[in-house]
Amino acid sequence: VKTIATDNYGNIYAGTLPHGRIYKITSDGKGEIFCELPDPYIWDLVFDGNGNLYAATGNNGIIYKISEEGIPSVFFDSPYSNILDLVIDEDNNIYAACEPEGLIYKITTNGNASVLYDAEEDEDHCLAIDKNGILYAGTSSGIPPVLPVISPPTPQIQFPPPIEELPYEATDILLNDIFPNTNMYNSKHPLEDYIKDGIGKRPVPAERNSVYRIDKDGRVKEILVVDKAFILCLTVNSNNDVLVGTGNKAKLFKIVNGNVEDTSLLYDFYESQVLDILPYKNGYKYITTGNNANIYQLSSDYSSKGTYESGVHDTSYISSWGCISWEGSTPSQTEISLSTRSGNSKKPDITWSDWSEEYKRSGEKTKSPPARFIQYRATLTTNNSITAPILDNASIAYLPQNQPPLIGSIKISSPGNSSKEKTGANNNSGSKKDENNFGLSIHEPKKLINWESTDPNNDRLRFDLEYKGVEENKWKELQRNIKEEKIYHWNTNRIPDGYYQVKVIASDAPDNPMELALEEEKSSNTFLVDNTRPIISDLETIMENDPPEQDRAGSRAGNTLIISGIARDEMCNITEIQYSIDSGDWNPVFPVDLIFDSKEESFLLKIPYTSLEEHTVVINSVDAEGNVGSGRIVFNP
């Protein structure tokens, strides 16, 4: 049985699945099959103000209108799989929730349909409407259960005796009184029958589902969000308060007059799902749950005592606890008290501390021992059944154990050089000839030190820098009290060339007293300081085909000037060689072995020689640190 409805004569109509049957049960307990529908799943039954019965079905998404004789007719045929819930307003308009598109239809009495709202979620699961015509919709997106499709033999119907008024107080468990062996606390395997007997895999909710308020003018507002849970049922009480049932975390929420700012958790059940909320006379309501199957009675009176356990709060590190504070209201004859417990495992177990004694006043010192995790329990009591205390929020001050800073990578680099100069040549800007010029970076005797650092406690940090040569043991001060920049420009022109290391020392002293402050240090990889120019040496010239025949214009066409030499650096590899003739364009030269891969590179360049005039050839070599060395040879035939 998925849904029930009552007519004006006290008869009960029960919709079932997967056979699509509706049973009629009279007030004296006699029952019969009232109607069989072509669709297997009957999701909801509802009567309008004129006594007409409507059935929401699946898997064809049809709403049937059923006559008093039990004859169905198609009232609305949607293009989607399932119509899951129906509500009717005072004008007998029908509102229908469907899936998988998450649409809400408004259907007039003559069957004209329009889309009232298209939710972001895939499934609008349940609806409710208040006496002002405001509509509420709950979503249940996620992986749905696998519905039963195998038809068992038709059961013999045995109807219970007429229902009598039950004089139970709020939160009494009715099903346990009817079936004493039913145990609401048996939660070790609550889903065993659920998995075995026809439903299939356990449904998995989406990351979040919502309750939406839809005003008569069409405005929509999200008034409740639940994380990783389905919203399974909604109802509105006589005060226009919205009651919301959820699963697979079975909770009952109350939204006062549909106001998002006034939402409270009424009950947190041991079971997995709150399946339905049935209003009853005198303000009573019956709450049905699944896994395990129980029925609760909820009266309009308040219980004399209720408790609420918070979630477990993770402080990330062992923490000391300060004061516990809370806000709320305590009318006359009511009281709020809290207690705490702490431990070092995510879930409370036998290693956790016992619950502390009750804190009667907000602002008392928390008495649980230092730990990483903490939880509070609120106890609300009243001696007046029509008045109850309200707990709005609670907080616990804590100080995490101080953790040392963390230092990540340390990077040492030479500053980037955006400006380039053409050495010894006239720079005729804009000429096509300049497109092939080779400019040289201006070497700066500086090192750029960058480092990464964080603090687990989010404390502000202060940094000191030290350095030493690789052959030295003692660190020397480079810079003190660097704030948050995590960058330093080091001028290295006063230290000899060589290999060095830099050490970064991080301290959280800016946010901690001296006796609690912690430091962490880390050394860089070895890096080179080289501020010395490479040397051009062993320059020699040879003229091929010398002496050639001189033509009448004084040229020496066909002759070639060959220049050889060596570029050498004491500290790092040669990376570039260039030459310029008479302050002309710079031209690249490769080493004899064609690869720049050592501190000494031999080179050979051949220059066509066509004039009897004097010529000056300037040769530059560049090392890996950007230092530029120069050599010159003057050729005068």
GIQUINOR-V294332 format. One record per residue. N is the residue number from 1. PSI is psi in whole degrees, 0 to 359 (* if undefined). NEAR is the number of other ideal C-beta (glycine too) atoms within 10 Angstrom. D_CENTER is the distance of its C-alpha to the mean C-alpha in Angstrom with 2 decimals. Layout:
N_PSI_NEAR_D_CENTER / N_PSI_NEAR_D_CENTER
//
This chain:
1_122_10_39.37 / 2_328_16_36.28 / 3_151_20_37.60 / 4_154_16_40.66 / 5_156_18_42.44 / 6_144_13_45.72 / 7_185_13_48.47 / 8_353_8_50.89 / 9_6_8_53.30 / 10_7_12_51.09 / 11_145_15_50.50 / 12_135_18_47.17 / 13_126_23_45.66 / 14_123_18_43.23 / 15_138_25_41.16 / 16_169_16_40.40 / 17_150_19_38.71 / 18_28_19_39.23 / 19_353_14_42.83 / 20_34_20_42.39 / 21_145_18_44.99 / 22_125_24_45.47 / 23_143_18_47.63 / 24_126_17_49.71 / 25_118_22_50.55 / 26_170_14_53.28 / 27_342_12_53.63 / 28_7_9_56.17 / 29_3_13_53.75 / 30_140_11_55.17 / 31_156_16_52.80 / 32_164_11_53.01 / 33_120_14_51.02 / 34_324_19_50.83 / 35_144_21_49.22 / 36_125_11_47.77 / 37_155_18_45.29 / 38_339_11_44.82 / 39_143_21_41.06 / 40_333_19_39.92 / 41_120_24_37.11 / 42_110_26_37.90 / 43_330_22_34.71 / 44_148_23_36.29 / 45_141_22_39.74 / 46_144_19_40.73 / 47_141_15_44.06 / 48_182_17_44.65 / 49_344_11_47.09 / 50_7_7_49.96 / 51_10_10_49.47 / 52_138_16_48.03 / 53_132_23_45.65 / 54_143_23_42.60 / 55_128_27_40.53 / 56_130_29_37.03 / 57_172_24_36.85 / 58_161_22_35.16 / 59_20_14_34.95 / 60_3_17_36.71 / 61_45_22_35.17 / 62_141_20_38.55 / 63_124_24_39.64 / 64_142_25_43.17 / 65_127_17_45.74 / 66_128_20_48.11 / 67_171_11_51.65 / 68_338_10_53.46 / 69_0_7_55.13 / 70_21_15_51.85 / 71_120_10_52.01 / 72_151_21_48.63 / 73_150_8_48.15 / 74_120_12_45.15 / 75_321_18_43.97 / 76_129_19_40.80 / 77_106_13_39.58 / 78_162_19_35.99 / 79_7_9_34.73 / 80_176_16_31.89 / 81_315_15_31.93 / 82_135_24_31.71 / 83_116_31_32.57 / 84_334_22_30.92 / 85_151_24_32.11 / 86_142_23_34.84 / 87_157_20_35.87 / 88_135_18_38.98 / 89_184_18_39.73 / 90_342_10_43.12 / 91_11_10_44.33 / 92_19_13_43.60 / 93_141_17_40.84 / 94_135_24_38.45 / 95_129_22_34.66 / 96_133_25_33.04 / 97_133_28_29.46 / 98_165_26_28.87 / 99_151_23_26.62 / 100_6_14_25.27 / 101_354_17_24.91 / 102_34_21_23.92 / 103_151_20_27.06 / 104_121_21_29.21 / 105_147_21_32.89 / 106_124_18_35.67 / 107_121_22_39.00 / 108_174_12_42.29 / 109_336_14_45.34 / 110_8_5_46.84 / 111_5_13_43.82 / 112_129_10_42.38 / 113_146_16_38.60 / 114_154_8_35.97 / 115_120_11_32.17 / 116_322_18_31.13 / 117_141_18_27.34 / 118_103_11_24.95 / 119_156_21_21.57 / 120_330_10_18.35 / 121_161_22_18.16 / 122_337_15_20.63 / 123_119_25_22.64 / 124_115_29_24.33 / 125_324_25_25.66 / 126_154_26_27.72 / 127_157_22_29.57 / 128_154_23_31.62 / 129_138_18_33.89 / 130_179_19_35.43 / 131_349_11_38.99 / 132_4_12_38.13 / 133_11_13_36.84 / 134_130_18_33.15 / 135_142_23_31.08 / 136_137_23_27.93 / 137_133_27_25.73 / 138_138_29_23.22 / 139_156_27_20.93 / 140_56_25_20.39 / 141_152_23_18.32 / 142_196_19_17.64 / 143_114_11_20.14 / 144_166_19_23.43 / 145_157_14_26.26 / 146_118_12_29.12 / 147_148_15_31.96 / 148_140_15_35.46 / 149_345_11_37.97 / 150_126_6_40.92 / 151_114_9_43.62 / 152_170_9_45.34 / 153_147_5_48.91 / 154_123_9_49.43 / 155_155_6_49.45 / 156_124_5_52.34 / 157_125_11_51.22 / 158_113_7_51.97 / 159_143_14_51.22 / 160_167_9_50.88 / 161_166_7_53.35 / 162_145_11_52.73 / 163_132_11_49.86 / 164_159_6_51.12 / 165_134_9_49.56 / 166_118_13_47.59 / 167_40_7_48.12 / 168_152_15_45.03 / 169_169_11_43.15 / 170_139_18_39.50 / 171_7_14_37.12 / 172_147_15_40.06 / 173_105_16_39.24 / 174_319_16_41.76 / 175_331_16_41.25 / 176_332_14_42.05 / 177_329_12_45.36 / 178_317_10_46.19 / 179_93_11_45.07 / 180_336_8_45.40 / 181_351_6_43.87 / 182_126_15_40.44 / 183_110_13_38.25 / 184_340_17_35.12 / 185_1_7_34.08 / 186_79_11_34.29 / 187_8_14_30.57 / 188_321_6_30.82 / 189_57_11_31.22 / 190_343_19_30.48 / 191_9_15_29.38 / 192_309_10_32.34 / 193_325_13_34.44 / 194_320_20_31.50 / 195_324_14_30.85 / 196_321_9_34.53 / 197_65_9_36.23 / 198_332_15_35.29 / 199_323_16_31.73 / 200_213_14_30.21 / 201_147_11_26.68 / 202_132_14_24.52 / 203_149_17_22.27 / 204_119_12_18.51 / 205_159_22_16.63 / 206_175_17_13.75 / 207_326_8_10.32 / 208_148_14_12.19 / 209_163_25_15.82 / 210_159_17_17.86 / 211_128_26_21.40 / 212_141_20_22.90 / 213_126_20_26.10 / 214_108_21_28.42 / 215_168_13_31.40 / 216_334_10_34.80 / 217_5_5_34.49 / 218_355_9_31.39 / 219_140_8_28.79 / 220_137_16_25.48 / 221_134_11_23.15 / 222_122_13_20.13 / 223_350_19_21.36 / 224_137_21_19.26 / 225_131_12_15.77 / 226_137_20_15.41 / 227_130_10_12.43 / 228_48_13_13.40 / 229_153_20_16.96 / 230_146_27_19.68 / 231_113_28_21.78 / 232_335_22_25.19 / 233_151_25_27.79 / 234_147_25_28.71 / 235_158_17_31.98 / 236_129_23_33.50 / 237_184_17_36.09 / 238_342_10_39.26 / 239_10_12_37.61 / 240_21_15_35.07 / 241_140_17_32.28 / 242_126_25_29.61 / 243_133_21_29.04 / 244_126_27_25.93 / 245_138_26_25.83 / 246_168_24_22.79 / 247_160_24_22.26 / 248_17_20_21.50 / 249_102_17_20.97 / 250_104_24_24.31 / 251_155_17_24.18 / 252_118_22_26.37 / 253_154_20_25.23 / 254_126_16_27.62 / 255_107_23_26.97 / 256_117_14_30.14 / 257_29_13_31.68 / 258_21_22_28.40 / 259_119_13_27.21 / 260_335_14_23.47 / 261_353_7_24.50 / 262_68_13_26.59 / 263_137_16_24.60 / 264_155_14_25.44 / 265_115_12_24.96 / 266_320_14_28.48 / 267_140_19_28.22 / 268_108_12_26.01 / 269_157_21_27.90 / 270_334_15_28.49 / 271_178_22_28.47 / 272_325_19_25.68 / 273_141_25_26.20 / 274_111_27_27.87 / 275_327_18_29.74 / 276_153_20_31.99 / 277_113_23_33.23 / 278_112_14_36.95 / 279_145_14_38.71 / 280_175_13_42.18 / 281_161_6_45.08 / 282_26_8_45.41 / 283_0_13_41.68 / 284_152_17_40.89 / 285_147_19_38.00 / 286_132_15_37.47 / 287_122_25_34.07 / 288_140_19_33.89 / 289_160_24_31.40 / 290_147_19_30.73 / 291_67_23_30.44 / 292_165_21_32.65 / 293_114_16_34.88 / 294_161_21_35.96 / 295_128_20_37.12 / 296_148_23_36.58 / 297_128_18_38.68 / 298_115_23_37.17 / 299_172_17_39.83 / 300_346_14_39.76 / 301_153_16_40.92 / 302_144_18_38.64 / 303_157_16_38.84 / 304_338_14_40.47 / 305_140_10_37.53 / 306_151_18_33.85 / 307_153_11_31.14 / 308_128_16_27.37 / 309_126_13_25.33 / 310_168_14_22.06 / 311_165_7_19.06 / 312_127_17_19.30 / 313_129_15_18.03 / 314_117_11_17.25 / 315_3_19_18.79 / 316_329_12_18.08 / 317_166_15_21.84 / 318_128_14_25.15 / 319_150_21_25.59 / 320_144_14_28.60 / 321_138_21_28.43 / 322_226_14_29.80 / 323_149_14_30.63 / 324_131_24_29.06 / 325_153_17_29.07 / 326_162_19_28.50 / 327_146_12_29.30 / 328_191_15_30.92 / 329_140_11_34.34 / 330_87_16_37.21 / 331_173_12_40.14 / 332_139_8_43.53 / 333_19_13_43.83 / 334_162_18_40.10 / 335_148_14_38.15 / 336_132_22_34.68 / 337_154_17_34.29 / 338_155_24_31.44 / 339_165_20_31.44 / 340_159_22_29.08 / 341_157_20_28.71 / 342_161_26_26.95 / 343_181_20_26.48 / 344_15_11_24.86 / 345_152_13_23.33 / 346_323_10_20.04 / 347_135_8_22.20 / 348_133_15_25.39 / 349_194_8_28.45 / 350_344_6_32.03 / 351_349_9_31.07 / 352_159_20_29.55 / 353_160_15_31.90 / 354_162_8_33.68 / 355_136_14_32.75 / 356_169_20_34.30 / 357_157_11_37.06 / 358_137_15_36.08 / 359_119_23_35.23 / 360_335_10_37.34 / 361_138_11_36.53 / 362_136_15_33.35 / 363_2_11_33.27 / 364_155_16_34.83 / 365_130_10_34.09 / 366_133_22_31.69 / 367_5_14_33.85 / 368_150_21_31.48 / 369_157_15_31.80 / 370_140_16_29.40 / 371_177_21_26.49 / 372_323_19_22.82 / 373_149_19_21.82 / 374_153_25_23.34 / 375_146_19_23.67 / 376_156_23_25.91 / 377_127_16_28.11 / 378_133_20_29.54 / 379_122_16_32.99 / 380_128_21_34.28 / 381_153_18_38.00 / 382_145_21_40.52 / 383_11_10_44.25 / 384_117_13_44.25 / 385_347_15_43.02 / 386_4_9_42.28 / 387_142_13_40.30 / 388_150_19_37.12 / 389_158_20_35.05 / 390_125_14_31.54 / 391_116_19_28.80 / 392_313_9_26.32 / 393_162_8_24.24 / 394_150_19_24.74 / 395_152_14_23.79 / 396_122_22_24.98 / 397_142_14_25.66 / 398_156_18_25.23 / 399_109_14_25.93 / 400_148_16_24.09 / 401_130_15_26.51 / 402_136_17_26.74 / 403_144_16_25.39 / 404_155_16_27.02 / 405_161_23_25.47 / 406_132_14_24.13 / 407_125_21_25.86 / 408_227_12_24.57 / 409_149_11_26.72 / 410_123_20_29.94 / 411_131_14_31.27 / 412_125_19_34.89 / 413_163_11_36.05 / 414_142_20_38.90 / 415_144_12_38.13 / 416_141_8_37.69 / 417_106_12_40.93 / 418_333_7_40.65 / 419_139_7_44.39 / 420_145_12_46.89 / 421_144_12_50.67 / 422_110_16_53.30 / 423_123_16_55.63 / 424_19_15_59.31 / 425_150_19_59.12 / 426_128_8_59.64 / 427_90_11_56.40 / 428_88_10_57.52 / 429_136_5_54.20 / 430_349_7_53.60 / 431_149_9_56.11 / 432_331_7_55.29 / 433_326_10_56.77 / 434_346_15_53.99 / 435_335_7_51.33 / 436_7_10_52.45 / 437_146_18_52.76 / 438_108_18_50.91 / 439_158_15_49.74 / 440_138_17_48.99 / 441_144_17_46.17 / 442_116_12_47.44 / 443_133_18_46.89 / 444_135_18_45.61 / 445_61_16_46.16 / 446_154_16_42.58 / 447_136_20_39.53 / 448_118_15_35.97 / 449_118_23_33.99 / 450_144_13_30.16 / 451_158_21_27.93 / 452_138_12_24.34 / 453_140_18_23.73 / 454_167_13_21.14 / 455_125_19_21.71 / 456_332_15_19.78 / 457_7_18_20.95 / 458_30_9_20.11 / 459_153_19_23.88 / 460_149_13_25.73 / 461_155_22_27.61 / 462_144_20_31.11 / 463_143_23_32.45 / 464_146_17_35.92 / 465_138_20_37.15 / 466_161_18_40.07 / 467_163_22_41.83 / 468_155_16_44.58 / 469_155_16_46.49 / 470_334_10_45.87 / 471_358_7_49.40 / 472_159_12_48.93 / 473_331_6_47.70 / 474_131_7_47.24 / 475_145_16_44.29 / 476_147_11_45.28 / 477_133_9_43.54 / 478_310_17_41.96 / 479_142_14_39.98 / 480_155_11_38.97 / 481_47_10_36.46 / 482_132_20_34.09 / 483_230_10_31.32 / 484_3_11_27.83 / 485_321_8_29.00 / 486_33_17_28.57 / 487_144_12_31.27 / 488_135_17_35.06 / 489_117_11_37.97 / 490_118_18_40.74 / 491_116_10_44.26 / 492_14_17_45.93 / 493_353_9_49.40 / 494_10_7_50.91 / 495_150_15_50.00 / 496_157_10_51.75 / 497_147_16_50.30 / 498_187_13_48.66 / 499_136_13_45.53 / 500_168_21_43.31 / 501_152_18_40.14 / 502_140_23_37.97 / 503_132_18_36.32 / 504_128_25_33.36 / 505_116_18_33.43 / 506_136_24_30.39 / 507_141_21_30.94 / 508_24_23_28.88 / 509_329_17_32.18 / 510_337_13_31.18 / 511_12_15_29.09 / 512_147_15_31.12 / 513_159_8_34.80 / 514_321_6_36.92 / 515_346_5_37.30 / 516_347_12_33.54 / 517_146_16_32.44 / 518_153_16_31.43 / 519_156_14_31.90 / 520_144_17_30.72 / 521_154_16_32.61 / 522_140_17_32.37 / 523_147_15_34.99 / 524_169_18_34.67 / 525_163_10_36.24 / 526_138_12_39.85 / 527_161_17_40.44 / 528_136_16_43.66 / 529_119_23_45.38 / 530_105_22_48.05 / 531_14_18_49.77 / 532_136_16_53.06 / 533_147_17_54.16 / 534_166_31_55.09 / 535_137_16_58.81 / 536_123_21_60.67 / 537_173_12_63.90 / 538_40_12_66.70 / 539_130_15_67.01 / 540_152_10_69.83 / 541_147_14_71.10 / 542_137_12_73.07 / 543_119_15_74.59 / 544_150_12_74.90 / 545_39_11_78.06 / 546_133_12_79.84 / 547_138_9_82.29 / 548_171_14_81.78 / 549_131_8_84.22 / 550_133_11_83.73 / 551_177_10_83.76 / 552_333_5_85.56 / 553_358_7_82.44 / 554_11_10_82.00 / 555_164_14_78.80 / 556_59_20_78.12 / 557_136_12_76.29 / 558_351_13_75.00 / 559_152_18_74.65 / 560_131_14_71.40 / 561_124_20_70.46 / 562_124_14_68.58 / 563_130_20_66.77 / 564_156_15_65.36 / 565_184_23_63.69 / 566_132_18_61.05 / 567_129_28_57.79 / 568_141_19_56.94 / 569_145_24_54.33 / 570_335_12_54.44 / 571_324_18_50.71 / 572_174_17_48.62 / 573_150_15_49.01 / 574_134_23_50.63 / 575_349_17_48.18 / 576_141_21_50.33 / 577_136_23_54.04 / 578_159_21_55.46 / 579_156_22_58.91 / 580_138_20_60.53 / 581_120_16_64.17 / 582_47_13_65.86 / 583_28_13_62.60 / 584_200_15_61.46 / 585_151_16_58.16 / 586_137_21_56.25 / 587_142_15_56.16 / 588_150_11_54.18 / 589_131_20_55.98 / 590_153_14_54.73 / 591_167_18_56.09 / 592_321_12_58.84 / 593_5_11_56.48 / 594_1_7_54.01 / 595_129_9_51.05 / 596_99_17_49.94 / 597_19_11_49.17 / 598_173_14_51.37 / 599_345_15_52.75 / 600_124_15_56.01 / 601_125_25_56.39 / 602_142_14_59.75 / 603_159_21_59.99 / 604_126_14_62.61 / 605_144_18_62.83 / 606_128_12_65.42 / 607_123_17_66.49 / 608_133_10_68.95 / 609_116_22_71.92 / 610_6_13_73.80 / 611_150_12_75.41 / 612_1_12_78.16 / 613_167_10_76.44 / 614_143_10_74.67 / 615_141_16_70.95 / 616_125_14_68.30 / 617_121_20_65.32 / 618_132_20_62.39 / 619_129_21_59.91 / 620_144_23_56.49 / 621_145_27_54.30 / 622_134_23_50.70 / 623_178_25_49.02 / 624_341_18_45.38 / 625_3_22_44.97 / 626_5_18_46.32 / 627_140_20_49.78 / 628_125_18_52.54 / 629_151_20_56.06 / 630_150_14_59.05 / 631_160_20_62.38 / 632_145_11_65.25 / 633_133_17_68.24 / 634_128_9_71.05 / 635_121_16_73.09 / 636_104_8_76.48 / 637_*_14_78.75
//
